[in-house]
């Protein structure tokens, strides 16, 4: 009985082979066809499983065989495209779908260069104040603006929302009116009686009341409440008001800085009741007397006068 080339399976090629001999070779437990086929199939299955489980490219397939011969073995973020800056018109640097990455990067480099030049320019779009709606605005800082106006004819209150020229005209009128007001001698027509003050001047007769008082007058002209009998208010050449005590018929020491000396006080200390140029016949009384000096002998003009001759 003959055998197959690969797995040694028995095949009948002898007509004289008996059925029992063929059956034994076909169905035997050791080397029968079925046993050999089963063993061969088991080996094929194991080899197939091992092949399928092998992920280490068991067939040694290359990137060229799968149509990726030009693709570098680099992760996306690590790819390094090479390119040359686009040199055409800037309007032509628009990126188009389907062009190569090198072309796209060349255009991007051109656009980036143009953009940086653009943002560094002082006024790349040639914008003017008219472009932004400010053609009527002068190029002057707030403090240097010079509004023009005409002074208003009368004092009028300012109104919100009115033009600056109108407002400045009103302000100019108010300022000029105020300056004129300050320059006036009595712009409010104030009178002494209107503010409850005494008259600017008054006189007393020779026989005025023995008790009479005025408020103290300070250097600035204000009055404070003060009433003291025997004092008088006088003023010096510098306009400063002072209060002096009136001395009359007193033997106390006299001081020009402290007292206002009356005629009667002088007469008391002169020990006479008449003036020095008047007659006084109290010849035996010690007193101040009128004395005159002449170039020649001259008789006294009145009783009590003493004349001297020099020469």
Beta strands, then each sheet from edge to edge (+ up, - down):
strand 1: 2-3
strand 2: 10-11
strand 3: 216-217
strand 4: 223-224
strand 5: 231-235
strand 6: 241-247
strand 7: 259-261
strand 8: 291-294
strand 9: 306-309
sheet 1: 1+ 2-
sheet 2: 3+ 4-
sheet 3: 5+ 6- 7-
sheet 4: 8+ 9+
end
